[in-house]
Amino acid sequence: PGMNPDATDPDGTSRKPLVGRLTDDRIRRLEGLGFIWSLRDDWQKHYEELMEYKKEHGHCNVPARYAKNRRLGIWVSAQRQQFKQLNAAIDGNKPRRSAPLTQDRINLLNSLGFTWTIRSRDSLGESWNQRLEELRQYK
């Protein structure tokens, strides 16, 4: 009674407010104080999974559609996207939406040798074809 039904999910965990409930400025200010929208720390769980992936594979480039752990692949892609948004905000391209990627998290990922930018398949294809042509000319 008297409890806001939008404040929690059915399992009792808190969730980020719906659009319009808090302004972007207020969300930013709360996040600036370290406010946690969810009681679960999925970031830490995925970071530990990434450490295990690196031990097994020798790198942090988890495929976006990694069959063994689909959520890890999605999470890795999300970290790169958040990093890109963070840098875009710093460059003044567009206002930063709430990206939970903090400098501490960036440092943790860097310590694993995380690659922030992956070349697109098209650019890899073009460079491969270019190298093949150079090889033909060399022979």
Order of alpha helices (4+ residues) and beta strands (2+ residues): alpha-alpha-alpha-alpha-alpha
